[in-house]
């Protein structure tokens, strides 16, 4: 196996010449003439919306090789066929099947996966030691366990009605998170899949008998990911599983941020560190190097920085087009925790959109307008006029929000949105608690907007408790 040092991105004078010739080879192959683009404000097919309001531009190859490698992607070029196959997966399929695990197993996965996620992203750990892949697989395990638990309980409720059908106890020993299947594989097997991709990149470099210079490694990574394995970017609105790491590795289709994470994880296994930063509405990535000037050296019409990040770098309307080697040094490089936060923000938006599908145009903050309507101040916001929401998707949005709050506990706007989701889920006591905490962190004008809503919500909580004791009538503020 080829050994690649951590100082791989550093250029020497000799490497510069090799870089120039390699860039020419890239241009002649036309491997990088098309790009992945991730725009926050576009919900059309092929674009992915992001809660944080960013665009991620990501490199892809337009070429789809038929059989470059024995491990070539088994993804069909028939897009509709691939969608149908993906929909058959247990993840988000909604099918009631005979599960091999009982409800207690899935409850244990829910608890353990959250604990391991929290441990992985703990602020007691150094950011560089955080595994993006592990953290996101813990997220997938928890969400899969939640849906599987609901399937099992639904199936058991049916069996309970048939007294002649025994309900088997399914007790399993060992690590529940490791045992739960994610698209047919365990968490360890999906981590091994990333290792296998890195080995394929090494084999690609060896087969071409070239040195481990920065450009050659980047080209080899893209050949393996986008030609041999045929990864393609799609909108997260099409199929939810494409916003989960194992779903992308399994199907070959994924949101731009998940493909970015796969790219970063593969490069990390090769000893190549990828950096990223928010620039305006763009999220840019580039290989770490001691000589950033080399990233902006134009060869065959494009710089290496443009090759990695795509059209936004050369679009005069984009702030990214003004970057150079000096300004690149001044950018705030995102952390691994930031990248995980982007993925979680996508999940919140995804599940909220699915939950509110029957209430088109409903926003999280819509409930606040009921209180602040100029003509109907303190309008009734009790459960009688709750919008119709899909409970499972709403709960999954809340779960993603809970994880993001672990990363960003002082983010007042995130906590506000979390509290509003709890309100929509009729968890009034928890909503009051979260929104009260939010008011302590929020700017004064934002806290003033929340205060009457929280007061009304507190009355709703008391009224709910009042009715649970068998009393009739409504409580009113004096």
N, C-alpha and C positions, 0 to 999 in steps of 0.2 A: 504494500500500500504506500502511496506517495505521502511523504511527510511534508506538511506546509507550515512554516513558522508563523508566529503571530505578527512578525514584522513584515509580512508579505506585501502590504500596500506600499511600502517605502520604495521610491525610485532611485536608481543610481544613474549615472551618465550613460552606462551601457544599456541599462533598461530602457532609457528614453528612446534610443534608436529602435529597439525592439517594439516599443509601444507604437511608434510612428508606422512601422511596417504592418503591425497587427491591425491598426485602425484602418489602414488601406485594405487589408484583407476583409475586415468587417464590411466595409463599404461595397467591395466587389461581390460579397456573398449576399448583400442586401438583407442581412439577418435582422437588422434593427431599424427598418424603415417604418415600422408601425409601433404604436405605443398603447399602454394601458392608461386610461384617464379616469379619474375618480372625482366627480364634482358633487359638492354638498347640496346644491340647490336643484338638482335635476333628478326627477323621479321617473324619467322615461326609461324604456328598455335599454340596458347597457350602461346605466348610470346608477350610482348608489348614493343615497342620502345619508348624511352623518349628523348626529345631534350636535356635535361640536362645531359645525359649520366650516369644514375644511374640504379641500380637494386633494386627493392623492393621485399623482401621475406615476404610472408604473410601466416599466418596459415589458414588451412582449415581442415575440417573433411571429410574423404572419405566416410562416411556413409550417405545414403540418406533415411531418415525415411519416411514412407508412410503417416502416420497420427499421428503425435505426439501431435498436438495442433489443436483446431478448426480453427485457423488462418493459417493453414498449407499452404505452397506455392502452388499456382495453376500452377506452372511451369511444363510443360510436360517433362518427361524423354526422349522423342524423340527429339533429338537435332535439326534435320532438320525441324521438325514441329515448334519448338520454333523460329527458324530463320525466317521461313515464316510468322509466326504470328507477329514477331517484325517488319518485313519489311512492314507490312500493316499499321503501325503507321504513323500519319501525320509527325512526325519528320523524315526527310530525305527520306520520301516515294516518293517525287516528283510527287504525284498525284494531279491533279487539281480537287478540290472539292468545294462544295458550302459552303463558310465560313460564319459564323454568324456575323462576325465583318467586318467593312469596312477598307479601307486603312489608314484612319486617326487614327483609333484605334491602328493599329499595329505600325504606326509611333510614337504614344505616348508611346507605350510599349518600343520601341527601345530607346527612350530618357530617360524614367523614370527608366528602368531596369539598364542602364549604370550609371545613377546618384545614384541609391541605392547601386549598387555594389561599386562605388567609395566611398560612405559614409560608407559602411560596413568595407572596408579595409583601411579607412583613417588612416594616421599616427598620427592623433590627438586622435585616440582611442587606448586604451591599447590592446596589442595583445591578451591577454587572454579573452577579451570581444568580439573578432571576432567570428562569427558563420561560420564555414566551410560550413554547410548545406545552410544557407541563401545566402552566397556569390555565391555558385555554382548554386543554383536555380535561382539567378538573371542572371547568365551567360546563363542558359538554356532558360529563358524567353526571353532574347534578341535575341538569335539565332533562337528560334522558331518564334518570331515575324518577323524576317528578312525573313525567308522562307515563312511564311504565307503571308506577304506583297507581295512577288513575285508571289505567287499563285493567290492572289486576282487580282493583276494587269494583269496577264496573262488572267485570266477568263474574266475580264472586257474588255480587248482588243477584245476578241471574241464577247462579247455581243454588243460592240460598232458597230460591223459590221452588227448586226441584229437590225435594227431600230425599229422592232416591240416588242422587249424585253426590258421592263423597268429595270433600275438599281436602286435597293432599297438603300436608305441611312440607314446605320447601326450605329447609335449613341448610346453610352453606357455611363452611369454615374458611377462614382466610381473609385477605384484604378485599373488602367488598368493592372498592373503587377499581381494583385491578380485575375483578371478576366480571363486572358489568360489561356487556358487549356494546361496542360503539361501531356500528356498521360492520358487525361481524368480527371485529378484532378487539383485543384488549388495549389498554392505554400503553403498555410497554411495547406492544407490537406496532402501534402508530409511531412511537418514538423511534423504533428500529427502522420504520419506513423512511424517516428523515435521514437516518444514518445511511440507508441504502442509496438514497438520491445523491448524497455527498460522495459515496464511493463511485457512483456512475460518472460524476463530474471528474473525479480523479482518473477514471479509466478513459474518459474522453481526452483529457490532457495527454495521457501516456500514448494513446493511439495516434495522436497528431505529432508526437515527438517534439514538443515545444517546452520552453521553460515556464516557470510559474510566475510570470509577470502579471500585473494587475489586469490588463486588458484581456489577456488570454483566459484568465480565470473567469472573468465576467462573461466573456463570450461562451465559454464551456458551460457555465451555469445556465445561461439562457437556452443553449442548444438542448440540454437535458430537460429543463423544465417545460419549454414551450414547443420543442420539436419531438424529442423522444417520448415525453410523457404527456404532451399535448394539453397542458393546462390552459384554460381559457377564463377570461373574466366575464362575469355576468352580473345582472342586477340582483341584489338581495331580495327584491320584491317578488322574484319569480319562484324561488324555492328556498325556504328558510334554512335547510340543512347546509346550503352553500355559505352560510355565515358561521359555521362551526368547523374547526380545523380538521377533524377527522372526516367530515363530509366533503371537504375540498380535496383532501388526499385520496379519498375513495372514488369520487366521481370525476375529478379533473376540472370541475367547474367551481368558481369561487368569487367572492367579492374581492375588490382590489386590496383592501387592508389585509385580508387573509392571505392573498398571494404575496403581499409584501412581507408578511411574517414568515411564510415558508421560505422566501428568498433570503431573508435575514438569518433564519435558522440554518439553512444549508451553508451559507457563507461562513457562519460561525464555526461550523464543523470542519471547514476547510482552513480555519485560521485567519479568515478575512473578516474584519469588523466593518459592518455597515452602520453609518450614522444617518440620522434623520432630523428634520427641523420643519417647523411651520413657517411658511413665507406667504403672507397674505392669505389667499384661499387655497394655497397649494401646500402639500406635504411632500418634501423632497428627500430623497435618500441618495447617499453617495458612499463610496468606500473610503475608509480612514486612510490617510496618507500623510507623511511628513512634508510632502511637496504638493500642496493644493494647486500650484500653478499648472501641474501636469493635467489636472482635471479639466482645465479650460483651454488647453492647447488644441487648436482646430486642426484636424487631420481629415482629409477627404470630405470636407464640408461640415463636419460635426465635431464637437468636443466630447470627451468622455462623459462629462457631466450631463450634456444633452442626450447622449446615448442612453444613460441610465434613467433620466427623468422625463424624456419625451418632449412633446411639442410645446409644453408650457414654458420651458426654458428659452425657447426661441420666439415666443409670442410676445410682441412688444406691449400688449395689453396686460401682461402678467408681471407681477413684481419680481418673479423669478428670473425674468430676462435681464434684470439689472445686476445680477450677481456676478462677482468675479472672485479671484483667489483671495483678495483682501477682505471683501465683505463676507465671504464664506466663513472666515475665522471668527467673525463677530456674531454669527447666528447662535441662538439658543438651541443646543442639541437636545432632542427629546430623550427621555430615559425609557428603560424597558417598562416601567410602570405607566408612563404616558402612552406607550403603544398599546398596552393591555387596556387602558382606559378608552382609547379610540374604539377598540373592538367591542367593549362592553356598551359604549354609547350607541354603537350601531345596533346591538341586540335590543337595547331599550326602544329605540325608534322602530325597529322591525316588529317587535311584539306588540307595541302600542298601536301601530297601524293595523295589524291583524286583529287586535282586540276591538278596535273602534271601526271596523270595516262597515258595520251596519249603521253607523252614525257618521256619515261622510262629512269630513271637515272639522270633526270634533278635535279640539286642542286640549292639552292638559290644563291650561289656564282658563278654559271656557267657564269653569265653575266660578271663578272670581268675578266675572262680569255680572253674574246674577246678583251679587251683593252690591256692586258699584254702579248698577244701572241708575242713571240720573232720575228716571221717572218711577222706578220701582225699587227704591233702596230697601235693603233687607228683604228682598223677595224670597219666597219660600225655596229653600234648597234641600229639602228633606228627600228621603228615598223615593217619594212618589213620582218625582220627575227625573230620576236617574236615567241617563242615556243607556241604550241597549249595548252591552259590551260582552265579548266572549271571555268567560271567566278564566279558562286555562291560559290563554295568551296574555291576559292582564296580569295573572299571577307570575308568569315568566318574565314579563317586563319589570315587575316589582323585584323579582329575584336578581335580575341583571343590575337594577338600580342599587340594591343592597350591596352587591359586590363593588360597584363603582364608589359607593360611599365609604367602603373600607379603604379605598385608594385615596379618596378626596373627602375626608370627613368635614372639612371647613368650607366646602363649596356650597354656598347658600342657595344658589339657583338649582343645583342638583337636589338638594334636600327639599326645596320647595316642590319640585316636580315629583319627588318620591312621596311626599305627604299628600299631594293631590291624587296620585295613583291609589294610595291607601283609602282616600275618601271615596273614589270611584268603586273601590272594592268593598265599601261599606265597613271598613275597619276604622270607625270614627275615633276611638280612643287613641290608637296608634297614630292616626293622622294629626290629631291635636298635638300630640307629643312632638312629632317631627316638624310640624309647621311652627310650633313655639320655639324650638331650637333654631330653626331657620331665621326667625325674626331677630334672634340675638346676634346673628352673623350678618344679616342683610343690611344694605344701606338704609338710611332712615326713611326715605320715600317709599322703598319697597316694603319695609316693615309696616308702614302706615296703610298700604294697600291690603296687606294680609290680615291686619288686626281684626276688622269687622267679620271677615270670613271665619277666622279662628274662633271668635266669640260665638258666632252662629253654630259652628261645628261643635263647640263645647255643649251648647244647649241640645243639639241633636244627640250627642252621646248620653247626656243626662236623661233625655226623653226615652232613648232606647232602653236604658237601665230601668226607668220608671215603668215602662210597658212590660218589661220582662218579669216584673214583680206582680203583674196582673192588674195594674191600674189602667184606667182609660183617660182619654183626653190628651191635650198637648200642653207642654210647658211654654210659657212666654216670658220674655225679658221684661223686667220692670223699668 
